[in-house]
Amino acid sequence: MTSTAGEAGQGRPTLAPGRLTFAEAEGFLAAYRAGLARGETGADLGGLTAFDSAGVGALVAAARSAAACSPPLAARFVDPPAQLRSLADLYGVAGLLFGPA
């Protein structure tokens, strides 16, 4: 995961290989939490080409980690692929992860 420039505290970590499956979920979550320590609350999901329920779970855990910060932060997951949004909707967490459709 790398960070791109943005407003102060608004850098956007991006998912490097384009995958967020069981194999990458733990690494993504660790990198996201490290980004939170730098004030980075977002992840650009536009490059994702593979994901599964473990990936959705990692995004939920990342959002909860942001909310648990002091002061609480809001996770910002931008540009999710339509299929990822559909999977998150199936699990009832699309609103939490991506806001209103």
OpenMM code with the backbone's topology and positions (N, CA, C; nanometers):
from openmm import Vec3, app, unit

residues = "MET THR SER THR ALA GLY GLU ALA GLY GLN GLY ARG PRO THR LEU ALA PRO GLY ARG LEU THR PHE ALA GLU ALA GLU GLY PHE LEU ALA ALA TYR ARG ALA GLY LEU ALA ARG GLY GLU THR GLY ALA ASP LEU GLY GLY LEU THR ALA PHE ASP SER ALA GLY VAL GLY ALA LEU VAL ALA ALA ALA ARG SER ALA ALA ALA CYS SER PRO PRO LEU ALA ALA ARG PHE VAL ASP PRO PRO ALA GLN LEU ARG SER LEU ALA ASP LEU TYR GLY VAL ALA GLY LEU LEU PHE GLY PRO ALA".split()
positions = [
    Vec3(0.0851, -0.1158, 0.0000),
    Vec3(0.0000, 0.0000, 0.0000),
    Vec3(0.0899, 0.1224, 0.0000),
    Vec3(0.0573, 0.2165, -0.0857),
    Vec3(0.1332, 0.3402, -0.0931),
    Vec3(0.0403, 0.4563, -0.0688),
    Vec3(0.0970, 0.5720, -0.0450),
    Vec3(0.0160, 0.6897, -0.0178),
    Vec3(0.0401, 0.7929, -0.1265),
    Vec3(-0.0672, 0.8589, -0.1666),
    Vec3(-0.0539, 0.9678, -0.2623),
    Vec3(-0.0791, 1.0975, -0.1896),
    Vec3(-0.0332, 1.2058, -0.2482),
    Vec3(-0.0498, 1.3363, -0.1836),
    Vec3(-0.1962, 1.3737, -0.1770),
    Vec3(-0.2310, 1.4477, -0.0753),
    Vec3(-0.3668, 1.4957, -0.0588),
    Vec3(-0.3660, 1.6051, 0.0448),
    Vec3(-0.4833, 1.6481, 0.0857),
    Vec3(-0.4928, 1.7478, 0.1908),
    Vec3(-0.4340, 1.6895, 0.3187),
    Vec3(-0.3964, 1.7764, 0.4107),
    Vec3(-0.3384, 1.7296, 0.5360),
    Vec3(-0.4288, 1.6252, 0.5994),
    Vec3(-0.3713, 1.5100, 0.6306),
    Vec3(-0.4478, 1.4036, 0.6932),
    Vec3(-0.5412, 1.3308, 0.5986),
    Vec3(-0.5350, 1.3611, 0.4717),
    Vec3(-0.6272, 1.3003, 0.3775),
    Vec3(-0.5561, 1.2226, 0.2675),
    Vec3(-0.4302, 1.1821, 0.2898),
    Vec3(-0.3615, 1.1013, 0.1900),
    Vec3(-0.4441, 0.9778, 0.1601),
    Vec3(-0.4340, 0.9268, 0.0408),
    Vec3(-0.5128, 0.8101, 0.0030),
    Vec3(-0.4225, 0.6900, -0.0156),
    Vec3(-0.4176, 0.5992, 0.0822),
    Vec3(-0.3446, 0.4757, 0.0579),
    Vec3(-0.4119, 0.3998, -0.0558),
    Vec3(-0.3362, 0.3374, -0.1404),
    Vec3(-0.3926, 0.2592, -0.2494),
    Vec3(-0.3518, 0.1140, -0.2351),
    Vec3(-0.4312, 0.0260, -0.2873),
    Vec3(-0.4017, -0.1161, -0.2811),
    Vec3(-0.3062, -0.1509, -0.3942),
    Vec3(-0.1879, -0.1917, -0.3595),
    Vec3(-0.0825, -0.2137, -0.4575),
    Vec3(-0.1151, -0.3179, -0.5641),
    Vec3(-0.1395, -0.4441, -0.5290),
    Vec3(-0.1516, -0.5441, -0.6349),
    Vec3(-0.2881, -0.5534, -0.7011),
    Vec3(-0.3863, -0.4815, -0.6503),
    Vec3(-0.5189, -0.4878, -0.7112),
    Vec3(-0.6043, -0.6019, -0.6595),
    Vec3(-0.5619, -0.6630, -0.5500),
    Vec3(-0.6374, -0.7746, -0.4932),
    Vec3(-0.6659, -0.7471, -0.3460),
    Vec3(-0.7826, -0.7875, -0.3006),
    Vec3(-0.8156, -0.7833, -0.1590),
    Vec3(-0.8966, -0.9088, -0.1284),
    Vec3(-0.8241, -1.0185, -0.1166),
    Vec3(-0.8838, -1.1483, -0.0885),
    Vec3(-0.8304, -1.1972, 0.0457),
    Vec3(-0.8658, -1.3184, 0.0825),
    Vec3(-0.8200, -1.3751, 0.2083),
    Vec3(-0.6679, -1.3609, 0.2221),
    Vec3(-0.5965, -1.3834, 0.1139),
    Vec3(-0.4497, -1.3787, 0.1180),
    Vec3(-0.3963, -1.2392, 0.1485),
    Vec3(-0.4655, -1.1349, 0.1084),
    Vec3(-0.4169, -0.9975, 0.1261),
    Vec3(-0.4848, -0.9226, 0.2402),
    Vec3(-0.5929, -0.9767, 0.2951),
    Vec3(-0.6739, -0.9028, 0.3927),
    Vec3(-0.5947, -0.8592, 0.5154),
    Vec3(-0.5172, -0.9490, 0.5745),
    Vec3(-0.4420, -0.9150, 0.6955),
    Vec3(-0.3375, -0.8065, 0.6671),
    Vec3(-0.2688, -0.8175, 0.5544),
    Vec3(-0.1696, -0.7162, 0.5173),
    Vec3(-0.2334, -0.5811, 0.4903),
    Vec3(-0.3485, -0.5816, 0.4225),
    Vec3(-0.4190, -0.4562, 0.3974),
    Vec3(-0.4566, -0.3896, 0.5288),
    Vec3(-0.5130, -0.4677, 0.6205),
    Vec3(-0.5586, -0.4107, 0.7471),
    Vec3(-0.4411, -0.3532, 0.8266),
    Vec3(-0.3292, -0.4233, 0.8293),
    Vec3(-0.2104, -0.3731, 0.9004),
    Vec3(-0.1614, -0.2428, 0.8371),
    Vec3(-0.1580, -0.2391, 0.7047),
    Vec3(-0.1129, -0.1177, 0.6352),
    Vec3(-0.2120, -0.0035, 0.6552),
    Vec3(-0.3417, -0.0341, 0.6542),
    Vec3(-0.4423, 0.0702, 0.6752),
    Vec3(-0.4277, 0.1294, 0.8153),
    Vec3(-0.4112, 0.0422, 0.9144),
    Vec3(-0.3945, 0.0903, 1.0519),
    Vec3(-0.2678, 0.1743, 1.0664),
    Vec3(-0.1616, 0.1374, 0.9983),
    Vec3(-0.0389, 0.2185, 1.0010),
    Vec3(-0.0658, 0.3547, 0.9376),
    Vec3(-0.1449, 0.3574, 0.8316),
    Vec3(-0.1824, 0.4836, 0.7681),
    Vec3(-0.2651, 0.5716, 0.8606),
    Vec3(-0.3513, 0.5097, 0.9413),
    Vec3(-0.4311, 0.5872, 1.0368),
    Vec3(-0.3406, 0.6645, 1.1324),
    Vec3(-0.2297, 0.6040, 1.1704),
    Vec3(-0.1364, 0.6713, 1.2606),
    Vec3(-0.0779, 0.7969, 1.1963),
    Vec3(-0.0784, 0.8014, 1.0632),
    Vec3(-0.0306, 0.9192, 0.9890),
    Vec3(-0.1462, 1.0101, 0.9479),
    Vec3(-0.2666, 0.9773, 0.9928),
    Vec3(-0.3825, 1.0589, 0.9590),
    Vec3(-0.4442, 1.0263, 0.8247),
    Vec3(-0.4052, 0.9149, 0.7641),
    Vec3(-0.4613, 0.8740, 0.6347),
    Vec3(-0.5847, 0.7891, 0.6597),
    Vec3(-0.6974, 0.8360, 0.6131),
    Vec3(-0.8231, 0.7662, 0.6417),
    Vec3(-0.8829, 0.6983, 0.5193),
    Vec3(-0.8230, 0.7135, 0.4044),
    Vec3(-0.8844, 0.6634, 0.2824),
    Vec3(-0.8077, 0.5534, 0.2148),
    Vec3(-0.8775, 0.4813, 0.1320),
    Vec3(-0.8172, 0.3806, 0.0457),
    Vec3(-0.8846, 0.3904, -0.0902),
    Vec3(-0.8047, 0.3995, -0.1940),
    Vec3(-0.8556, 0.4041, -0.3303),
    Vec3(-0.8727, 0.2603, -0.3778),
    Vec3(-0.9960, 0.2194, -0.3992),
    Vec3(-1.0269, 0.0822, -0.4358),
    Vec3(-1.0441, 0.0642, -0.5860),
    Vec3(-1.0215, 0.1698, -0.6617),
    Vec3(-1.0451, 0.1663, -0.8056),
    Vec3(-0.9627, 0.0637, -0.8804),
    Vec3(-0.8476, 0.0254, -0.8286),
    Vec3(-0.7616, -0.0708, -0.8969),
    Vec3(-0.7896, -0.2156, -0.8615),
    Vec3(-0.8873, -0.2391, -0.7751),
    Vec3(-0.9154, -0.3773, -0.7352),
    Vec3(-0.9722, -0.4571, -0.8517),
    Vec3(-0.9123, -0.5721, -0.8751),
    Vec3(-0.9627, -0.6627, -0.9782),
    Vec3(-1.0080, -0.7947, -0.9184),
    Vec3(-0.9703, -0.8213, -0.7925),
    Vec3(-1.0112, -0.9443, -0.7252),
    Vec3(-1.0379, -0.9125, -0.5786),
    Vec3(-1.1471, -0.9673, -0.5265),
    Vec3(-1.1835, -0.9461, -0.3871),
    Vec3(-1.2794, -1.0568, -0.3480),
    Vec3(-1.2925, -1.0773, -0.2181),
    Vec3(-1.3845, -1.1785, -0.1681),
    Vec3(-1.4407, -1.1329, -0.0347),
    Vec3(-1.5116, -1.2224, 0.0340),
    Vec3(-1.5735, -1.1836, 0.1601),
    Vec3(-1.4693, -1.1448, 0.2651),
    Vec3(-1.3519, -1.2036, 0.2620),
    Vec3(-1.2461, -1.1640, 0.3559),
    Vec3(-1.2022, -1.0206, 0.3285),
    Vec3(-1.2018, -0.9803, 0.2032),
    Vec3(-1.1695, -0.8420, 0.1683),
    Vec3(-1.2732, -0.7463, 0.2223),
    Vec3(-1.4010, -0.7828, 0.2107),
    Vec3(-1.5078, -0.6994, 0.2668),
    Vec3(-1.4907, -0.6913, 0.4184),
    Vec3(-1.4578, -0.8037, 0.4809),
    Vec3(-1.4350, -0.8041, 0.6241),
    Vec3(-1.3189, -0.7145, 0.6644),
    Vec3(-1.2134, -0.7125, 0.5834),
    Vec3(-1.0991, -0.6254, 0.6116),
    Vec3(-1.1396, -0.4789, 0.6021),
    Vec3(-1.2240, -0.4449, 0.5064),
    Vec3(-1.2717, -0.3066, 0.4946),
    Vec3(-1.3571, -0.2678, 0.6157),
    Vec3(-1.4415, -0.3598, 0.6615),
    Vec3(-1.5226, -0.3322, 0.7806),
    Vec3(-1.4319, -0.3122, 0.9013),
    Vec3(-1.3313, -0.3985, 0.9173),
    Vec3(-1.2382, -0.3852, 1.0296),
    Vec3(-1.1606, -0.2535, 1.0195),
    Vec3(-1.1256, -0.2130, 0.8982),
    Vec3(-1.0548, -0.0862, 0.8791),
    Vec3(-1.1449, 0.0310, 0.9203),
    Vec3(-1.2710, 0.0261, 0.8805),
    Vec3(-1.3649, 0.1322, 0.9180),
    Vec3(-1.3817, 0.1389, 1.0691),
    Vec3(-1.3872, 0.0242, 1.1331),
    Vec3(-1.3994, 0.0213, 1.2795),
    Vec3(-1.2726, 0.0753, 1.3452),
    Vec3(-1.1578, 0.0451, 1.2877),
    Vec3(-1.0316, 0.0978, 1.3416),
    Vec3(-1.0289, 0.2496, 1.3340),
    Vec3(-1.0763, 0.3042, 1.2222),
    Vec3(-1.0806, 0.4501, 1.2076),
    Vec3(-1.1746, 0.5109, 1.3116),
    Vec3(-1.2899, 0.4483, 1.3298),
    Vec3(-1.3884, 0.5006, 1.4262),
    Vec3(-1.3382, 0.4916, 1.5702),
    Vec3(-1.2472, 0.3977, 1.5970),
    Vec3(-1.1950, 0.3796, 1.7325),
    Vec3(-1.0811, 0.4762, 1.7658),
    Vec3(-1.0363, 0.5546, 1.6689),
    Vec3(-0.9294, 0.6514, 1.6940),
    Vec3(-0.9797, 0.7616, 1.7864),
    Vec3(-0.8871, 0.8312, 1.8469),
    Vec3(-0.9234, 0.9447, 1.9322),
    Vec3(-0.8567, 1.0700, 1.8780),
    Vec3(-0.9329, 1.1630, 1.8224),
    Vec3(-1.0776, 1.1598, 1.8036),
    Vec3(-1.1151, 1.0603, 1.6939),
    Vec3(-1.2412, 1.0161, 1.6922),
    Vec3(-1.2848, 0.9210, 1.5900),
    Vec3(-1.2654, 0.9764, 1.4489),
    Vec3(-1.2223, 0.8903, 1.3592),
    Vec3(-1.2047, 0.9263, 1.2189),
    Vec3(-1.3055, 0.8499, 1.1348),
    Vec3(-1.3329, 0.8996, 1.0171),
    Vec3(-1.4229, 0.8311, 0.9244),
    Vec3(-1.3404, 0.7703, 0.8120),
    Vec3(-1.3549, 0.6411, 0.7924),
    Vec3(-1.2861, 0.5737, 0.6827),
    Vec3(-1.3411, 0.6261, 0.5507),
    Vec3(-1.2543, 0.6397, 0.4518),
    Vec3(-1.2943, 0.6877, 0.3193),
    Vec3(-1.2467, 0.5872, 0.2153),
    Vec3(-1.3377, 0.5050, 0.1672),
    Vec3(-1.3046, 0.4080, 0.0634),
    Vec3(-1.3641, 0.4597, -0.0670),
    Vec3(-1.2777, 0.4973, -0.1591),
    Vec3(-1.3241, 0.5615, -0.2817),
    Vec3(-1.3101, 0.4695, -0.4023),
    Vec3(-1.3954, 0.4928, -0.4988),
    Vec3(-1.3942, 0.4257, -0.6284),
    Vec3(-1.4031, 0.2732, -0.6187),
    Vec3(-1.4968, 0.2210, -0.5386),
    Vec3(-1.5076, 0.0749, -0.5312),
    Vec3(-1.5657, 0.0190, -0.6611),
    Vec3(-1.5144, -0.0944, -0.7079),
    Vec3(-1.5761, -0.1580, -0.8246),
    Vec3(-1.7216, -0.1930, -0.7942),
    Vec3(-1.8048, -0.1920, -0.8957),
    Vec3(-1.9473, -0.2196, -0.8773),
    Vec3(-1.9705, -0.3554, -0.8120),
    Vec3(-1.8910, -0.4550, -0.8490),
    Vec3(-1.9091, -0.5887, -0.7920),
    Vec3(-1.8742, -0.5907, -0.6429),
    Vec3(-1.7759, -0.5108, -0.6009),
    Vec3(-1.7424, -0.5023, -0.4591),
    Vec3(-1.8556, -0.4347, -0.3827),
    Vec3(-1.9108, -0.3287, -0.4403),
    Vec3(-2.0249, -0.2613, -0.3775),
    Vec3(-2.1425, -0.3591, -0.3650),
    Vec3(-2.1663, -0.4394, -0.4671),
    Vec3(-2.2753, -0.5380, -0.4628),
    Vec3(-2.2518, -0.6423, -0.3548),
    Vec3(-2.1269, -0.6887, -0.3416),
    Vec3(-2.0949, -0.7870, -0.2386),
    Vec3(-2.1141, -0.7268, -0.0995),
    Vec3(-2.0674, -0.6044, -0.0810),
    Vec3(-2.0844, -0.5359, 0.0473),
    Vec3(-2.2334, -0.5139, 0.0761),
    Vec3(-2.3112, -0.4841, -0.0267),
    Vec3(-2.4553, -0.4660, -0.0098),
    Vec3(-2.5207, -0.5974, 0.0322),
    Vec3(-2.4777, -0.7069, -0.0279),
    Vec3(-2.5295, -0.8389, 0.0080),
    Vec3(-2.5075, -0.8674, 0.1564),
    Vec3(-2.3928, -0.8242, 0.2096),
    Vec3(-2.3604, -0.8451, 0.3518),
    Vec3(-2.4166, -0.7352, 0.4413),
    Vec3(-2.4814, -0.6349, 0.3827),
    Vec3(-2.5439, -0.5295, 0.4615),
    Vec3(-2.4474, -0.4242, 0.5144),
    Vec3(-2.3294, -0.4108, 0.4521),
    Vec3(-2.2301, -0.3146, 0.5013),
    Vec3(-2.1922, -0.2080, 0.3977),
    Vec3(-2.2607, -0.2048, 0.2845),
    Vec3(-2.2263, -0.1066, 0.1806),
    Vec3(-2.2391, 0.0360, 0.2309),
    Vec3(-2.3442, 0.0664, 0.3058),
    Vec3(-2.3633, 0.2003, 0.3595),
    Vec3(-2.2508, 0.2398, 0.4534),
    Vec3(-2.2064, 0.1472, 0.5367),
    Vec3(-2.0965, 0.1721, 0.6293),
    Vec3(-1.9666, 0.2003, 0.5534),
    Vec3(-1.9424, 0.1230, 0.4491),
    Vec3(-1.8162, 0.1340, 0.3776),
    Vec3(-1.8134, 0.2471, 0.2742),
    Vec3(-1.9227, 0.2644, 0.2022),
    Vec3(-1.9203, 0.3551, 0.0874),
    Vec3(-2.0199, 0.4696, 0.0952),
    Vec3(-2.0986, 0.4754, 0.2005),
    Vec3(-2.2011, 0.5778, 0.2098),
    Vec3(-2.3200, 0.5413, 0.1230),
    Vec3(-2.4139, 0.6338, 0.1099),
    Vec3(-2.5333, 0.6043, 0.0299),
    Vec3(-2.4974, 0.5798, -0.1165),
    Vec3(-2.5730, 0.4934, -0.1787),
    Vec3(-2.5483, 0.4594, -0.3209),
    Vec3(-2.5802, 0.5756, -0.4120),
] * unit.nanometer
topology = app.Topology()
chain = topology.addChain("A")
for resn in residues:
    res = topology.addResidue(resn, chain)
    for name in ("N", "CA", "C"):
        topology.addAtom(name, app.Element.getBySymbol(name[0]), res)
